[in-house]
Amino acid sequence: MPESKPLLAKQSAYPAPQQFQPLFEKIEELVAYEDMVLLAIDGNSAAGKTTLASKLVGTYQANLFHMDDFFLPTKRKTPERLAEPGGNVDYERFYNEVLTNVLRGKGFSYRPFNCSRQELGQPIAIQPRRLNIIEGAYSLHPTLAPHYHLKVFLAIDPNEQSRRILERNGAQMHKRFMDQWVPLENAYFRELKIQQQSDLVFWLD
């Protein structure tokens, strides 16, 4: 048996929500033997990906990366690109600027994409940490998924999803989500079998 490593230091005594207890247990198992752990949380819009990731960061000393910071610039949203399952995210830039640097175990910086301004924002500096969390739709894109230690999928009933998006984003953005972004996500999930390839799947009430 390989030599056990010290468990990941916790920042707080935040208790694992009962529903996600298997996830917290798996993280503890992984960090006991791995020098660096990559965890991805993919799933439906409004299923709670960001909330779960924030709870994990509130418990562990972890880096957190948002796929929302890597949405595709409008000028690259060609019909051919949007017809590609998972093509609505700049997975190439995420791979080159974030994932490869995390795997090297050294400090680096990256620039989040500002959708409203259609430009890159100020650099965010990252230091190596034992646990690295990537959250957001398209985080399990085939270009990225082989590098993760743990793949998580959050699913939600379509009616509840629609209700949450309306409550969270308002009527105008709700229409855009339901007419454009949710169908693109669903095609990505379906055609690339994202949920079926995940290690843990949680259905949100």
C-alpha positions as CSV (number, residue, x, y, z in Angstrom):
1,M,0.0,0.0,0.0
2,P,1.4,3.5,-0.9
3,E,2.4,5.7,2.0
4,S,-0.5,7.8,3.2
5,K,-0.2,11.6,2.9
6,P,-1.6,14.0,5.5
7,L,-5.2,14.9,4.9
8,L,-5.9,18.2,3.2
9,A,-6.0,21.1,5.8
10,K,-9.5,22.4,6.4
11,Q,-10.2,26.1,6.7
12,S,-13.4,25.6,8.8
13,A,-15.5,23.0,10.4
14,Y,-18.2,23.2,7.7
15,P,-20.1,20.0,7.8
16,A,-20.7,18.2,4.5
17,P,-24.3,18.4,3.4
18,Q,-25.7,14.9,3.8
19,Q,-26.6,14.7,0.1
20,F,-22.9,15.4,-0.8
21,Q,-21.3,13.2,1.8
22,P,-20.0,10.7,-0.8
23,L,-18.2,13.6,-2.5
24,F,-16.5,14.8,0.6
25,E,-15.5,11.3,1.5
26,K,-14.0,10.8,-2.0
27,I,-12.1,14.0,-1.7
28,E,-10.6,12.9,1.6
29,E,-9.7,9.6,0.1
30,L,-8.0,11.2,-2.9
31,V,-5.9,13.8,-1.0
32,A,-4.7,11.1,1.3
33,Y,-2.6,9.6,-1.5
34,E,-2.3,12.3,-4.2
35,D,0.0,15.3,-4.2
36,M,-2.5,17.2,-6.3
37,V,-6.2,16.6,-7.0
38,L,-8.3,17.9,-9.9
39,L,-12.1,17.9,-9.3
40,A,-14.6,19.0,-12.0
41,I,-18.2,19.9,-11.3
42,D,-20.4,19.9,-14.5
43,G,-24.1,19.8,-14.9
44,N,-27.3,21.7,-15.8
45,S,-27.7,25.4,-15.4
46,A,-29.1,26.4,-12.0
47,A,-28.4,22.9,-10.5
48,G,-26.1,24.4,-7.8
49,K,-22.6,23.9,-9.3
50,T,-21.2,27.2,-8.1
51,T,-22.9,26.8,-4.7
52,L,-21.4,23.4,-4.2
53,A,-17.9,24.5,-5.3
54,S,-18.1,27.5,-2.9
55,K,-18.9,25.1,0.0
56,L,-15.9,23.0,-0.9
57,V,-13.6,26.0,-1.0
58,G,-15.1,27.1,2.3
59,T,-14.1,23.7,3.8
60,Y,-10.7,23.1,2.1
61,Q,-7.8,25.1,1.0
62,A,-8.6,24.9,-2.7
63,N,-8.2,26.7,-5.9
64,L,-11.4,27.4,-7.7
65,F,-11.8,28.0,-11.5
66,H,-15.1,29.0,-13.2
67,M,-15.8,27.9,-16.7
68,D,-18.0,31.0,-17.0
69,D,-14.6,32.8,-17.3
70,F,-13.9,30.9,-20.5
71,F,-17.0,31.4,-22.5
72,L,-16.4,31.8,-26.2
73,P,-16.1,35.3,-27.6
74,T,-18.9,36.3,-29.9
75,K,-16.5,36.7,-32.9
76,R,-15.7,32.9,-32.6
77,K,-19.3,31.8,-32.4
78,T,-19.6,30.6,-35.9
79,P,-22.3,28.2,-37.0
80,E,-19.7,25.5,-37.3
81,R,-18.4,26.1,-33.8
82,L,-21.8,26.2,-32.1
83,A,-22.8,23.0,-34.0
84,E,-19.9,21.3,-32.1
85,P,-21.0,19.6,-28.9
86,G,-19.4,21.7,-26.1
87,G,-18.2,24.3,-28.6
88,N,-19.8,27.2,-26.6
89,V,-16.8,27.4,-24.3
90,D,-13.2,28.3,-25.0
91,Y,-11.9,24.9,-23.8
92,E,-8.7,25.4,-25.7
93,R,-7.8,28.5,-23.7
94,F,-8.8,26.8,-20.5
95,Y,-6.5,23.9,-21.3
96,N,-3.6,26.0,-22.3
97,E,-3.8,28.7,-19.6
98,V,-5.1,26.9,-16.6
99,L,-5.1,23.1,-16.8
100,T,-1.6,22.6,-18.1
101,N,-0.2,25.1,-15.5
102,V,-2.1,23.4,-12.6
103,L,-0.6,20.1,-13.7
104,R,2.9,21.6,-13.6
105,G,2.4,22.5,-10.0
106,K,3.7,26.0,-10.3
107,G,2.3,29.5,-9.8
108,F,0.7,31.2,-12.8
109,S,-2.0,33.7,-13.8
110,Y,-4.9,33.7,-16.3
111,R,-7.3,36.4,-17.5
112,P,-11.1,35.8,-17.2
113,F,-13.3,36.6,-20.1
114,N,-15.8,39.4,-19.6
115,C,-18.9,38.5,-21.6
116,S,-20.5,42.0,-21.4
117,R,-17.4,43.7,-22.6
118,Q,-16.2,40.9,-24.9
119,E,-12.7,41.3,-23.6
120,L,-10.2,39.7,-21.2
121,G,-10.1,41.1,-17.7
122,Q,-7.3,41.6,-15.3
123,P,-5.0,38.7,-14.5
124,I,-5.8,36.4,-11.6
125,A,-2.8,35.0,-9.8
126,I,-2.9,31.3,-8.8
127,Q,-0.6,29.5,-6.3
128,P,-0.3,25.7,-6.3
129,R,-2.7,24.0,-3.9
130,R,-3.5,20.4,-3.2
131,L,-7.1,20.6,-4.3
132,N,-8.2,22.3,-7.5
133,I,-11.8,22.7,-8.4
134,I,-13.2,23.4,-11.8
135,E,-16.9,24.2,-11.9
136,G,-19.4,25.0,-14.6
137,A,-21.0,23.7,-17.7
138,Y,-18.5,22.2,-20.2
139,S,-15.9,21.5,-17.5
140,L,-16.1,17.9,-18.5
141,H,-15.3,18.5,-22.2
142,P,-13.4,15.6,-23.6
143,T,-10.3,17.8,-24.1
144,L,-10.2,18.4,-20.3
145,A,-11.9,15.4,-18.6
146,P,-9.0,12.8,-18.9
147,H,-6.9,15.0,-16.6
148,Y,-9.3,15.0,-13.7
149,H,-9.1,12.7,-10.6
150,L,-12.9,13.1,-9.9
151,K,-15.8,14.0,-12.2
152,V,-19.1,15.2,-10.7
153,F,-22.4,15.9,-12.4
154,L,-25.3,17.9,-10.9
155,A,-28.7,17.3,-12.6
156,I,-32.0,19.0,-12.1
157,D,-35.6,18.6,-13.3
158,P,-36.2,20.9,-16.3
159,N,-39.2,22.6,-14.7
160,E,-37.3,23.3,-11.5
161,Q,-34.3,24.5,-13.7
162,S,-36.6,26.9,-15.5
163,R,-38.1,28.2,-12.3
164,R,-34.6,28.8,-10.7
165,I,-33.2,30.6,-13.8
166,L,-36.3,32.9,-13.9
167,E,-35.9,33.7,-10.2
168,R,-32.1,34.2,-10.5
169,N,-31.8,36.0,-13.8
170,G,-35.1,37.7,-14.5
171,A,-37.5,37.3,-17.5
172,Q,-35.3,38.6,-20.2
173,M,-32.3,36.5,-19.4
174,H,-34.5,33.5,-18.7
175,K,-35.7,33.6,-22.3
176,R,-32.1,33.7,-23.5
177,F,-31.1,30.8,-21.3
178,M,-34.0,28.6,-22.3
179,D,-33.9,29.5,-26.0
180,Q,-30.1,29.4,-26.5
181,W,-27.8,28.3,-23.7
182,V,-29.8,25.4,-22.2
183,P,-30.3,23.7,-25.5
184,L,-26.6,24.0,-26.3
185,E,-25.7,22.5,-22.8
186,N,-28.2,19.7,-23.2
187,A,-26.8,18.8,-26.7
188,Y,-23.3,18.7,-25.1
189,F,-24.5,16.4,-22.2
190,R,-26.4,14.1,-24.6
191,E,-24.0,13.7,-27.5
192,L,-20.9,13.4,-25.3
193,K,-22.6,11.3,-22.6
194,I,-21.2,13.6,-19.9
195,Q,-23.5,12.4,-17.1
196,Q,-22.8,8.7,-17.9
197,Q,-19.0,9.3,-17.7
198,S,-19.1,11.1,-14.4
199,D,-17.9,9.4,-11.2
200,L,-20.6,10.9,-9.0
201,V,-24.1,12.1,-10.1
202,F,-26.4,14.1,-7.8
203,W,-30.0,15.1,-8.6
204,L,-31.0,18.4,-7.0
205,D,-34.5,18.8,-5.6
